Amino acid sequence: MKILLIYPEFPDTFWSFKHALKFVGKKAALPPLGLLTVASMLPENWERRLVDLNVRALKTKDLVWADMVFVSAMAVQQQSACEVIDQCHNAGIKVVAGGPLFTSSHEEFPGVDHFVLNEAELTLPAFLEDLNNGVLKKVYVNELFPEITRTPVPQWDILETGKYASMAIQFSRGCPYQCDFCNITTLFGNKIRIKTSAQIIDELEGLRKIGWNGTIFFVDDNFIVHKSYLKKQLLPQLIAWRQSNDVTNEYYTECSINLADDPELMALMVQAGFNQVFIGIETPDNLALTNCGKQHNTSRNLLDNIRQIQHAGMEVMGGFIVGFDSDTPSTFRKQIEFIQNSGIVTAMVGILQALPGTKLYDRMKSEGRLLNTLSGDNTDGSTNIIPSMGSDILRKGYMKMMLYLYAPKHYYQRMRTLLEEYNVPEWKSSIRMTQLIAFFRSTVLLGVIGKERYQYWKMLVWTFFKNPRALPLAIRLAIYGHHFRKICLLHLKQTEALADTA
């Protein structure tokens, strides 16, 4: 059996980093970790090939080679996924689909022959058994949440690793919190299921053996839930493995703000190679946080917490939301002030959207406030909710907020705030070739051609004298800013088009 695994293309979004990737000569930010893991679950005698449409186009010869196509996607990849399904259907090849997009709304894809939904550790074996017996069903589901201690190492050898800016592994699945806008608990449950330290080191060792020395994303919805396990097992073993193999990879992950409450954990994470964390801040407004079920962000000084994490040696990337029912037109200014004061340079601000399977979705549906306009990208200026403050006010306020935050003057101000607090980890010493390439390209595209050239050179000079070990970070953030401004302008045009048709 010849299986072609296809990963649909991401549109131009906040997290695609398409406009930043050209500085380092890469095609995509991250690999399709789910498909690589599924590839390892297939029978050993099957042939498998991967086509990531973020890296290269799908060719006719790819489809001619294949006996069956496996497609996995997230909601934001919906348009490309539909195009792939149509292309396979026209070529007469059966399509098997899974992943978050199809698990949430498989009924919307009539062109798919078979759905393998939920978590593949439970549903893929049933599909493979029925395939072997010639009695395939349309849909395979299992709402149980399997332990992931037997999940195989992703099949890295089918991946063109040189085309990616970062690699990814997974330590855990699930989240203990009940945020009403988030579908993570619907997909993966409230119980945190973790891999063993041996599994994680095996996966990292696999990447090391193929020569990967770049950044690695620990794809966890909340990495720090099992603090005792991290402090007593994973992190000490990870530190020992890094030291014995002279590993200097940088890691980043997602976690909750209560990381700031544990200096010991932060110190261990930094020593183990973590220098970035994404945290869902959402809003500094306690009423909105309480109403959406994010009480764990209340009753604390968020700005102090962020500074503690930055000072420990980890850059904080933040998720923010506008459009809560308790938000008013003054919310946009409050969010701007908070983000500027926090030094969160990578601030992902989105309009509230109701994802299928969430409490918010059910409430909006019952209140008659649900629209059929879910894009899957909460940073494109659209929403599938009728907002309490009015669609026009929300849309205009959001775009003004984004244009302010990513204007060079204000963006570089946040960089300065971060770099004044940020302590570069001791293990960060060597400069990689990709960083040198990025620097030389940025001096031309940002320092000569770019509208931000004054802020760019001012920041580099300041960093050189005040925090010279943070120069690679300053260059990376400057490049990110170029990407974010491109996205802001793109979404401004889309938002203006929406307003014209309203």
Buried (B, 14 or more C-beta within 10 A) or exposed (E): BEBBBBBBBBBBBBBBBBBBBBBBEBBBBBBBBBBBBBBBBBEEEEEBBBBBBBBEEBEEEBBEEBEBBBBBBBBBBBBBBBBBBEBBBEEEBBBBBBBBBBBBBBEEBEBBBBBBBBBBBBBBBBBBEBBEEEEBEEBBBBEEBBEBEEBBBBBBEBBEBEBBBBBBBBBBBBBBBBBBBBBBBBBBBEEBBBBBBEBBBBBBEBBBEEEBBBBBBBBBBBBBBBBEBBBEBBBBBBBEBBEEEEBBBBBBBBBBBBBBBBEEBBBBBBBBBBBBBBBBBBBBBBEBBBBBBBBBBEEBEBBEBBBBBBBBBBBBBBBBBBBBBBBEEEBBEBBBEBBBBBBBBBBBBBBBBBBBBBBBBBBBEEEEBBBEEBBBBBBBBBBBBBBBBEBEBBBBBBBBBBBBBBBBEBBBBBBBBBBBBBBBBEBBEEEBEBBEEBBEBBBEBBBEEBEBBEBBBEBBEBBEEEBEBBBBBBBBBBBBBBBBBBBBEBBBEBBBEBBEEE
